[in-house]
Amino acid sequence: MTPTKPPKSTPRASPRIACYGTAFLADAALDAKLLIPEVAADARQFSSPRLDASFLIDCARLLTGGLATMESAPSRYVKRVAGTDFRSPKTTVLYECSIELRGLLGALTDERAAELATEWYGPYRLGKTKPPERNGRTQRRLAILNGLATLAKHAQLGQTRMMLRVEYRMQR
């Protein structure tokens, strides 16, 4: 009789992480003090679930029309300024958008935003059919794009910095 191996244990599922971002305008240099409290209520801001640095980097990639630019330097558009420990159940990270990204978002029209929201995964799905969108993802992307475009236009007028504060939370 052959010895039997013990059954392999199934890997533990990794916890799901939810993110909630607040893009806002800031006049002066920022530091880690903004990580703990919320963004000032009088600051011009826009908040949304699933708004994080990767969303802004994807925006830049789509608005510039190039994958090569993004592979070489995604930090060209979004720079991490400060952050808390990623090992805790709730993490906060502060990013600064580049002047170039602010300009790209400020020039975004409603029509172009709708086109980007619809064709978000277009470059990655060459030759494949478009998958059906679930849970209103296209509408959420469109709302985020329009909110960011409005905020970027105000940032250009006031010559202020465009920042992003993201909270990451582990879901049970």
Secondary structure, DSSP 8 states (H G I E B T S, - for coil): ---------------EEEEEEEEEEESS---GGGGSS---TTS-EEEEET-SHHHHHHHHHHHHT-HHHHHH-GGGTEEEEEE--TTSSEEEEEEEE-HHHHHHHHT--HHHHHHHHHTTTGGGSTTS------TTHHHHHHHHHHHHHHHHHHHHHHT-EEEEEEEEEEE-
